[in-house]
Amino acid sequence: MRPNAISAPVASLAAERHGCARERSGHTVQFYSNDEFLLNELARLVGMSLASGDTAIVVATQEHREALCDRLQAQGLDLDLAVEQQRYLPLDAAETLSTFMVDNQPDPLPFVEVLDGILSRARKLAGREPVRVTIFGEMVSLLWADGNFDAAIRLEQLWNDLAKRYDFSLACAYPTDFFDRPGQAELFLRVCAAHSAVIPDETYAALNGDDERLRAVAQWQQKARALDTEVADHKRLRQELEARIKQRTIELEQTQEQLRGLFRRFLQTQDDERRRIAFELHDSTAQLLAALAINVGLLERHKDALKPHHAELVSQNSSLVQRLLTEVRALSYTLHPPTLEVMGVASALRWYVEQFVEHCGIQVTLDVQEDLGRLPRKVEIAIFRIVQESLANASRHSGSLTAKVRISRSSTEVCVEVSDRGTGISPDQKASLTSRISAGVGISGMRERARQLDGSFTILSDGPGTTVLVNLPVKG
């Protein structure tokens, strides 16, 4: 006959605590800050159960099972005998959990089957039933550590359902650092609601006497009120900040709209001034230069009567006047081509592209839809300026030797496409193009011209080269 699993000192302690152990039933949750406190409390609970002749089931991690074994043996318990008598069942939490988890959730049917088997073993001892079955479960803690909160709560509920069929006391345990964030308060309450009793961690359990506990409760109440006040202050400050941000956003939008208005007026003034200067150069300066050219031409006819040196100067002046007259006319046409007013944007672009190729050396292909026809004056001016600015950018920045301009229209819109095969736009330059402040007057001007006409403006540069795409609405 093997000796009894309970030593005399432990049996005495068990007799002293047995009544308390029997009263402590239901589904209890223990919160703890360190493993030592949990293991000491677990050793006391399991030790009392075994010392009373009851059955204990421990579903825990290997680390906790081994540490609990050391503590129980230190109490004088013969665990080998308790295991042999089916009164002490140490089970691995992860392995047991895996037997009834389906799609990351505890499945009720496998859970009942597994626990039925375990409880049936625990309740059979030498042909009689034990007085009480005490269970410690750490499976919910594993689920919580993995962030599977819903599964942990569901498992707690399955334990509660099982308790309606079996008479046992169940203790669960959660580290307090699982709930150390303000946003986890609701989860903490859900855990507490799933249990019939809640035991605070060692910071409260270690207090001696009701006076200390009451003082601690009063202190925690003060901290809770202070925290509530702080949360309310943070909420108020956040609302004030959001209101200020909203107001500031409105002010910035208003300022941005004002800047757009100023920029539109600037573009309009610029177009008007270009047109005025162009006409002035054409009608005044160019006429004076033409008259001067005629006079120099008459003088050149009689250069044979002049000394050779003077005759050479007359010829040079005649050539200079002709060059100046050509450049003034070209400048006048560039500022505002007369054909833009008279013959439309297609004719103006043909002249401009010819001049651009001659002066910049970039070969430009101009493709204008044959039946483009006349467009509204503002649309034609916008198209001309956008092509003008796009080709100027290609000349200044792309390093491309070729460019292409394509103008087409449908019944609802006209499409402008200017592309080159140059170096393209770097990521940093792309980011700056989204800002109207850093995009430069040229690009901002093109974008604003399109916006003013309810059109769209896009710059593409995913590889070599850059393409400017503009779509402007027109009536059919």
C-alpha positions as a printed NumPy array, in Angstrom:
array([[   0.   ,    0.   ,    0.   ],
       [   1.558,    3.331,   -1.02 ],
       [   1.641,    6.164,    1.522],
       [  -0.996,    8.854,    1.449],
       [  -0.247,   11.75 ,   -0.963],
       [  -0.777,   14.303,    1.839],
       [   1.78 ,   14.88 ,    4.56 ],
       [   0.686,   15.669,    8.108],
       [   1.463,   19.444,    8.006],
       [  -0.34 ,   19.833,    4.713],
       [  -3.299,   17.832,    5.958],
       [  -3.527,   20.126,    8.954],
       [  -3.432,   23.187,    6.739],
       [  -6.03 ,   21.621,    4.47 ],
       [  -8.349,   20.963,    7.366],
       [  -8.039,   24.607,    8.365],
       [  -8.793,   25.922,    4.877],
       [ -11.114,   23.26 ,    3.548],
       [ -14.256,   25.19 ,    4.247],
       [ -12.964,   28.247,    2.429],
       [ -11.915,   26.107,   -0.527],
       [ -15.373,   24.611,   -0.831],
       [ -17.015,   28.012,   -0.723],
       [ -14.75 ,   29.385,   -3.418],
       [ -16.62 ,   27.948,   -6.398],
       [ -17.891,   29.254,   -9.684],
       [ -15.808,   30.847,  -12.408],
       [ -13.07 ,   33.095,  -11.008],
       [ -10.577,   35.309,  -12.824],
       [  -7.268,   36.212,  -11.207],
       [  -5.269,   39.199,  -12.439],
       [  -1.539,   39.245,  -11.686],
       [   1.511,   41.407,  -12.339],
       [   4.231,   38.766,  -11.956],
       [   4.435,   34.996,  -12.265],
       [   5.611,   34.465,   -8.683],
       [   2.338,   35.763,   -7.276],
       [   0.291,   33.675,   -9.712],
       [   2.249,   30.485,   -8.983],
       [   2.055,   30.993,   -5.226],
       [  -1.724,   31.506,   -5.41 ],
       [  -2.081,   28.536,   -7.758],
       [   0.023,   26.329,   -5.491],
       [  -2.181,   27.315,   -2.557],
       [  -5.392,   26.616,   -4.494],
       [  -4.261,   23.258,   -5.948],
       [  -2.548,   22.259,   -2.713],
       [  -5.744,   22.855,   -0.701],
       [  -7.75 ,   20.84 ,   -3.213],
       [  -5.387,   17.858,   -3.152],
       [  -4.958,   18.045,    0.629],
       [  -8.746,   17.897,    0.968],
       [  -8.934,   14.736,   -1.102],
       [ -10.425,   16.573,   -4.086],
       [  -9.295,   16.581,   -7.729],
       [  -7.302,   19.32 ,   -9.443],
       [  -6.947,   19.88 ,  -13.192],
       [  -4.218,   22.287,  -14.293],
       [  -4.267,   23.359,  -17.971],
       [  -1.191,   25.594,  -18.185],
       [   2.041,   26.249,  -20.034],
       [   4.96 ,   23.891,  -19.475],
       [   6.863,   26.598,  -17.588],
       [   3.999,   27.169,  -15.17 ],
       [   3.328,   23.433,  -14.72 ],
       [   6.955,   22.749,  -13.821],
       [   7.123,   25.687,  -11.39 ],
       [   3.811,   24.614,   -9.813],
       [   5.127,   21.053,   -9.41 ],
       [   8.129,   22.352,   -7.441],
       [   5.896,   24.343,   -5.088],
       [   3.444,   21.484,   -4.512],
       [   6.236,   19.067,   -3.725],
       [   7.67 ,   21.64 ,   -1.323],
       [   4.317,   21.471,    0.51 ],
       [   4.888,   17.745,    1.03 ],
       [   2.449,   16.496,   -1.6  ],
       [   3.128,   13.209,   -3.411],
       [   2.229,   14.295,   -6.939],
       [   3.106,   10.919,   -8.48 ],
       [   0.482,    9.273,   -6.327],
       [  -2.014,   12.064,   -7.044],
       [  -1.477,   11.579,  -10.771],
       [  -1.789,    7.821,  -10.449],
       [  -5.048,    8.238,   -8.541],
       [  -6.359,   10.562,  -11.318],
       [  -6.71 ,   13.37 ,   -8.767],
       [  -4.063,   15.59 ,  -10.324],
       [  -4.246,   16.091,  -14.098],
       [  -1.549,   18.458,  -15.471],
       [  -2.312,   19.299,  -19.127],
       [  -0.539,   21.449,  -21.683],
       [  -2.606,   24.574,  -22.478],
       [  -1.523,   24.923,  -26.122],
       [  -2.046,   21.22 ,  -26.929],
       [  -5.454,   21.111,  -25.247],
       [  -6.509,   24.323,  -26.97 ],
       [  -5.574,   22.914,  -30.384],
       [  -8.005,   19.986,  -29.958],
       [ -11.118,   22.166,  -30.283],
       [ -10.025,   25.283,  -32.206],
       [ -11.607,   25.608,  -35.679],
       [ -10.883,   28.624,  -37.924],
       [  -9.265,   30.487,  -35.025],
       [ -12.367,   30.087,  -32.841],
       [ -13.253,   27.496,  -30.156],
       [ -15.786,   25.075,  -31.605],
       [ -18.494,   24.122,  -29.039],
       [ -18.849,   20.444,  -30.071],
       [ -15.139,   19.457,  -29.914],
       [ -14.793,   21.533,  -26.743],
       [ -17.548,   19.59 ,  -24.981],
       [ -16.13 ,   16.261,  -26.202],
       [ -12.616,   17.058,  -24.992],
       [ -13.703,   18.436,  -21.623],
       [ -16.2  ,   15.622,  -21.07 ],
       [ -13.326,   13.168,  -21.374],
       [ -11.109,   15.125,  -19.004],
       [ -13.797,   15.63 ,  -16.362],
       [ -14.883,   11.994,  -16.573],
       [ -11.326,   10.922,  -15.764],
       [ -11.105,   13.422,  -12.94 ],
       [ -14.35 ,   12.308,  -11.292],
       [ -13.456,    8.619,  -11.064],
       [ -11.349,    7.793,   -8.023],
       [ -11.423,    4.257,   -6.606],
       [ -15.07 ,    3.848,   -7.424],
       [ -16.248,    7.026,   -5.759],
       [ -16.656,   10.606,   -6.859],
       [ -14.454,   13.317,   -5.338],
       [ -15.998,   16.056,   -3.295],
       [ -14.901,   18.794,   -5.656],
       [ -13.085,   19.289,   -8.975],
       [ -10.891,   22.375,   -9.123],
       [  -9.678,   23.569,  -12.534],
       [  -7.073,   26.141,  -13.423],
       [  -7.095,   27.15 ,  -17.103],
       [  -4.534,   29.206,  -18.993],
       [  -5.868,   28.661,  -22.513],
       [  -7.729,   32.005,  -22.576],
       [  -4.48 ,   33.758,  -21.665],
       [  -2.767,   32.183,  -24.694],
       [  -5.557,   33.385,  -26.976],
       [  -5.365,   36.871,  -25.49 ],
       [  -1.585,   37.004,  -25.931],
       [  -2.132,   36.232,  -29.651],
       [  -4.606,   39.119,  -29.923],
       [  -7.551,   36.759,  -30.476],
       [  -9.782,   38.548,  -27.965],
       [ -13.134,   37.355,  -29.312],
       [ -11.986,   33.732,  -29.158],
       [ -10.879,   34.159,  -25.527],
       [ -14.262,   35.611,  -24.508],
       [ -16.025,   32.846,  -26.431],
       [ -13.99 ,   30.198,  -24.584],
       [ -14.926,   31.768,  -21.238],
       [ -18.592,   31.479,  -22.236],
       [ -18.15 ,   27.824,  -23.219],
       [ -16.712,   27.131,  -19.756],
       [ -19.786,   28.814,  -18.236],
       [ -22.083,   26.608,  -20.327],
       [ -20.129,   23.521,  -19.243],
       [ -20.525,   24.492,  -15.578],
       [ -24.281,   24.014,  -15.939],
       [ -23.663,   20.283,  -16.482],
       [ -20.708,   19.65 ,  -14.171],
       [ -19.962,   20.698,  -10.596],
       [ -16.489,   22.261,  -10.596],
       [ -14.734,   25.463,   -9.647],
       [ -12.732,   27.14 ,  -12.398],
       [  -9.99 ,   29.75 ,  -12.098],
       [  -8.551,   31.685,  -15.021],
       [  -5.649,   34.119,  -14.969],
       [  -4.665,   37.147,  -17.048],
       [  -1.511,   39.288,  -16.722],
       [  -2.481,   42.87 ,  -15.933],
       [  -0.224,   44.162,  -18.717],
       [  -2.787,   42.742,  -21.175],
       [  -4.963,   45.727,  -20.223],
       [  -2.481,   48.594,  -19.806],
       [  -3.959,   50.85 ,  -22.515],
       [  -6.968,   53.184,  -22.14 ],
       [  -8.604,   51.681,  -25.222],
       [  -8.618,   48.223,  -23.601],
       [ -11.109,   49.188,  -20.889],
       [ -14.045,   47.679,  -22.777],
       [ -12.177,   44.392,  -23.273],
       [ -11.316,   44.314,  -19.564],
       [ -14.991,   44.73 ,  -18.675],
       [ -15.932,   41.912,  -21.063],
       [ -13.471,   39.607,  -19.313],
       [ -14.831,   40.543,  -15.894],
       [ -18.429,   40.069,  -17.074],
       [ -17.643,   36.492,  -18.174],
       [ -16.706,   35.487,  -14.594],
       [ -18.653,   35.11 ,  -11.375],
       [ -15.799,   36.506,   -9.275],
       [ -12.896,   38.847,   -9.972],
       [  -9.686,   38.855,   -7.895],
       [  -7.393,   41.905,   -8.276],
       [  -3.66 ,   41.524,   -8.629],
       [  -1.082,   41.33 ,   -5.863],
       [  -0.915,   45.09 ,   -5.312],
       [  -4.339,   44.827,   -3.67 ],
       [  -4.167,   41.276,   -2.324],
       [  -0.944,   42.063,   -0.432],
       [  -2.626,   44.79 ,    1.63 ],
       [  -3.131,   43.908,    5.302],
       [  -6.383,   44.78 ,    7.01 ],
       [  -9.54 ,   46.533,    5.963],
       [  -8.124,   49.972,    6.797],
       [  -5.269,   49.581,    4.277],
       [  -7.653,   48.281,    1.641],
       [ -10.086,   51.158,    2.162],
       [  -7.254,   53.65 ,    1.914],
       [  -6.063,   51.971,   -1.273],
       [  -9.583,   52.035,   -2.73 ],
       [  -9.905,   55.743,   -1.859],
       [  -6.532,   56.437,   -3.497],
       [  -7.536,   54.519,   -6.653],
       [ -10.826,   56.419,   -6.752],
       [  -8.903,   59.697,   -6.617],
       [  -6.613,   58.522,   -9.425],
       [  -9.616,   57.407,  -11.45 ],
       [ -11.28 ,   60.805,  -11.038],
       [  -8.021,   62.547,  -11.946],
       [  -7.716,   60.304,  -15.   ],
       [ -11.327,   61.036,  -15.981],
       [ -10.608,   64.752,  -15.665],
       [  -7.443,   64.385,  -17.724],
       [  -9.304,   62.421,  -20.381],
       [ -12.04 ,   65.072,  -20.445],
       [  -9.39 ,   67.811,  -20.767],
       [  -7.708,   65.932,  -23.6  ],
       [ -11.069,   65.485,  -25.301],
       [ -11.868,   69.183,  -24.926],
       [  -8.426,   70.201,  -26.215],
       [  -8.768,   67.794,  -29.134],
       [ -12.173,   69.241,  -30.011],
       [ -10.755,   72.773,  -29.774],
       [  -7.8  ,   71.741,  -31.955],
       [ -10.105,   70.121,  -34.505],
       [ -12.257,   73.27 ,  -34.538],
       [  -9.162,   75.437,  -35.043],
       [  -7.893,   73.137,  -37.805],
       [ -11.299,   73.259,  -39.48 ],
       [ -11.384,   77.046,  -39.245],
       [  -7.814,   77.302,  -40.469],
       [  -8.636,   74.965,  -43.375],
       [ -11.564,   77.185,  -44.328],
       [  -9.341,   80.262,  -44.146],
       [  -6.657,   78.561,  -46.259],
       [  -9.245,   77.51 ,  -48.839],
       [ -10.544,   81.06 ,  -48.943],
       [  -6.993,   82.39 ,  -49.272],
       [  -6.254,   79.839,  -51.984],
       [  -9.364,   80.883,  -53.88 ],
       [  -8.331,   84.534,  -53.54 ],
       [  -4.864,   83.663,  -54.863],
       [  -6.457,   81.83 ,  -57.779],
       [  -8.543,   84.887,  -58.49 ],
       [  -5.454,   87.103,  -58.384],
       [  -3.58 ,   84.663,  -60.6  ],
       [  -6.426,   84.589,  -63.113],
       [  -6.425,   88.387,  -63.208],
       [  -2.656,   88.288,  -63.603],
       [  -2.953,   85.935,  -66.593],
       [  -5.68 ,   88.08 ,  -68.099],
       [  -3.633,   91.233,  -67.564],
       [  -0.599,   89.487,  -69.012],
       [  -2.546,   88.442,  -72.124],
       [  -3.992,   91.938,  -72.526],
       [  -0.569,   93.522,  -72.079],
       [   1.034,   91.123,  -74.553],
       [  -1.68 ,   91.918,  -77.061],
       [  -1.271,   95.662,  -76.512],
       [   2.524,   95.528,  -76.842],
       [   2.256,   93.285,  -79.892],
       [  -0.072,   95.703,  -81.631],
       [   2.098,   98.623,  -80.607],
       [   5.206,   96.941,  -81.977],
       [   3.387,   95.995,  -85.156],
       [   1.544,   99.262,  -85.755],
       [   4.101,  101.738,  -84.427],
       [   7.63 ,  100.441,  -83.972],
       [   7.544,   98.167,  -86.993],
       [   6.097,  100.973,  -89.158],
       [   8.872,  103.349,  -88.091],
       [  11.474,  100.7  ,  -88.794],
       [   9.891,  100.061,  -92.195],
       [  10.091,  103.784,  -93.005],
       [  13.703,  103.798,  -91.823],
       [  14.416,  100.805,  -94.02 ],
       [  12.943,  102.612,  -97.033],
       [  15.113,  105.688,  -96.389],
       [  18.237,  103.6  ,  -95.936],
       [  17.321,  101.735,  -99.13 ],
       [  17.073,  105.021, -101.052],
       [  20.377,  106.103,  -99.641],
       [  21.915,  102.785, -100.623],
       [  20.958,  103.4  , -104.268],
       [  23.378,  106.351, -104.342],
       [  26.19 ,  104.708, -102.439],
       [  28.34 ,  104.78 , -105.592],
       [  28.556,  108.546, -105.179],
       [  29.889,  108.077, -101.659],
       [  33.312,  107.256, -100.527],
       [  33.892,  103.478, -100.217],
       [  33.991,  103.634,  -96.409],
       [  30.678,  105.516,  -96.235],
       [  29.099,  103.206,  -98.796],
       [  30.018,  100.2  ,  -96.636],
       [  28.398,  101.81 ,  -93.583],
       [  25.188,  102.453,  -95.567],
       [  25.042,   98.762,  -96.589],
       [  25.614,   97.63 ,  -92.998],
       [  22.902,   99.941,  -91.707],
       [  20.486,   98.664,  -94.328],
       [  21.166,   95.064,  -93.208],
       [  20.802,   95.973,  -89.508],
       [  17.493,   97.756,  -90.104],
       [  16.14 ,   94.73 ,  -91.982],
       [  17.206,   92.382,  -89.154],
       [  15.708,   94.661,  -86.54 ],
       [  12.455,   94.911,  -88.479],
       [  12.305,   91.091,  -88.771],
       [  12.952,   90.6  ,  -85.036],
       [  10.398,   93.222,  -84.016],
       [   7.772,   91.571,  -86.186],
       [   8.725,   88.131,  -84.764],
       [   8.493,   89.505,  -81.219],
       [   5.138,   91.032,  -82.001],
       [   3.865,   87.745,  -83.407],
       [   5.21 ,   85.793,  -80.431],
       [   3.526,   88.093,  -77.957],
       [   0.225,   87.83 ,  -79.741],
       [   0.04 ,   86.41 ,  -83.278],
       [  -2.35 ,   88.442,  -85.456],
       [  -3.414,   85.178,  -87.111],
       [  -4.716,   83.99 ,  -83.721],
       [  -7.404,   86.648,  -83.917],
       [  -8.032,   86.396,  -87.656],
       [  -7.473,   82.769,  -88.673],
       [  -7.531,   80.83 ,  -85.416],
       [  -5.213,   78.792,  -83.242],
       [  -4.213,   76.252,  -85.901],
       [  -2.699,   78.943,  -88.149],
       [  -1.044,   80.688,  -85.176],
       [   0.552,   77.425,  -84.016],
       [   1.93 ,   76.641,  -87.48 ],
       [   3.682,   80.001,  -87.559],
       [   4.919,   79.682,  -83.982],
       [   6.295,   76.153,  -84.477],
       [   8.214,   77.297,  -87.584],
       [   9.795,   80.143,  -85.601],
       [  10.509,   77.842,  -82.621],
       [  12.286,   75.249,  -84.791],
       [  14.345,   77.963,  -86.469],
       [  15.496,   79.581,  -83.214],
       [  15.741,   76.553,  -80.812],
       [  16.893,   73.764,  -83.104],
       [  14.359,   71.257,  -81.757],
       [  12.45 ,   69.365,  -84.425],
       [   8.755,   69.756,  -83.658],
       [   5.98 ,   67.717,  -85.283],
       [   2.678,   69.58 ,  -85.351],
       [  -0.45 ,   67.462,  -85.777],
       [  -3.644,   69.527,  -85.878],
       [  -6.964,   67.905,  -86.67 ],
       [  -8.037,   69.052,  -90.122],
       [ -11.58 ,   69.946,  -89.149],
       [ -10.556,   71.605,  -85.908],
       [ -12.296,   74.816,  -86.944],
       [ -12.58 ,   77.945,  -84.857],
       [ -12.885,   77.737,  -81.083],
       [ -13.994,   80.294,  -78.48 ],
       [ -11.446,   83.106,  -78.142],
       [ -10.477,   82.201,  -74.553],
       [  -9.999,   78.569,  -75.52 ],
       [  -7.772,   79.455,  -78.476],
       [  -5.648,   81.786,  -76.345],
       [  -5.316,   79.082,  -73.662],
       [  -4.259,   76.463,  -76.236],
       [  -1.669,   78.757,  -77.782],
       [  -0.169,   79.76 ,  -74.406],
       [  -0.077,   76.152,  -73.145],
       [   1.728,   74.941,  -76.283],
       [   4.049,   77.946,  -76.122],
       [   4.957,   77.29 ,  -72.462],
       [   5.288,   73.512,  -72.928],
       [   7.714,   73.882,  -75.843],
       [   9.674,   76.509,  -73.909],
       [   9.993,   74.069,  -70.971],
       [  11.12 ,   71.312,  -73.342],
       [  13.774,   73.611,  -74.744],
       [  15.013,   74.794,  -71.339],
       [  14.885,   71.569,  -69.265],
       [  14.385,   68.345,  -71.221],
       [  17.469,   68.177,  -73.455],
       [  15.256,   66.533,  -76.062],
       [  16.002,   66.953,  -79.762],
       [  12.389,   66.327,  -80.772],
       [   8.918,   67.279,  -79.618],
       [   5.387,   66.627,  -80.767],
       [   2.278,   68.803,  -80.567],
       [  -1.127,   67.257,  -81.195],
       [  -4.435,   69.132,  -81.225],
       [  -7.717,   67.265,  -81.619],
       [ -11.34 ,   67.775,  -80.703],
       [ -14.518,   65.832,  -80.206],
       [ -18.08 ,   66.991,  -79.883],
       [ -17.521,   67.945,  -76.232],
       [ -13.856,   68.839,  -75.756],
       [ -10.574,   69.782,  -77.347],
       [  -7.42 ,   67.87 ,  -76.396],
       [  -3.932,   69.384,  -76.333],
       [  -0.926,   67.042,  -76.057],
       [   2.692,   68.226,  -76.02 ],
       [   5.385,   65.577,  -75.551],
       [   9.169,   65.316,  -75.729],
       [  11.752,   62.527,  -75.401],
       [  14.01 ,   64.243,  -72.888],
       [  15.255,   63.459,  -69.381],
       [  11.795,   63.431,  -67.83 ],
       [  10.856,   64.577,  -64.331],
       [  12.503,   63.251,  -61.152],
       [  10.383,   62.101,  -58.152],
       [  11.373,   65.232,  -56.216],
       [  10.333,   67.426,  -59.131],
       [   7.029,   65.513,  -59.41 ],
       [   6.325,   66.216,  -55.739],
       [   7.035,   69.908,  -56.261],
       [   4.701,   70.046,  -59.264],
       [   1.759,   69.23 ,  -56.961],
       [   2.449,   72.458,  -55.076],
       [   1.276,   75.609,  -56.792],
       [   3.859,   77.576,  -54.843],
       [   6.885,   75.599,  -56.053],
       [   5.554,   74.616,  -59.475],
       [   6.601,   77.898,  -61.061],
       [   4.57 ,   80.51 ,  -62.875],
       [   4.72 ,   78.621,  -66.197],
       [   3.208,   75.359,  -64.987],
       [   0.888,   77.152,  -62.577],
       [  -0.236,   79.336,  -65.463],
       [  -1.039,   76.326,  -67.653],
       [  -2.893,   74.624,  -64.807],
       [  -4.864,   77.768,  -63.997],
       [  -5.784,   78.383,  -67.646],
       [  -7.232,   74.865,  -67.786],
       [  -9.024,   75.318,  -64.457],
       [ -10.481,   78.66 ,  -65.528],
       [ -12.113,   76.94 ,  -68.509],
       [ -13.309,   73.953,  -66.375],
       [ -10.738,   71.73 ,  -68.048],
       [  -8.102,   69.297,  -66.814],
       [  -4.314,   69.588,  -66.731],
       [  -1.953,   66.605,  -66.34 ],
       [   1.808,   66.122,  -66.544],
       [   3.012,   62.565,  -67.267],
       [   6.612,   61.437,  -66.883],
       [   6.78 ,   57.746,  -65.951],
       [   9.812,   57.111,  -68.159],
       [  11.959,   59.015,  -70.633],
       [  10.343,   62.24 ,  -71.715],
       [   7.433,   64.318,  -70.489],
       [   3.878,   64.731,  -71.758],
       [   1.538,   67.609,  -71.001],
       [  -2.135,   66.71 ,  -71.433],
       [  -4.884,   69.327,  -71.362],
       [  -8.58 ,   68.766,  -72.034],
       [ -10.859,   71.773,  -72.424],
       [ -14.617,   71.533,  -72.784],
       [ -16.189,   73.044,  -75.911],
       [ -19.63 ,   73.019,  -77.407],
       [ -20.21 ,   70.758,  -80.388]])
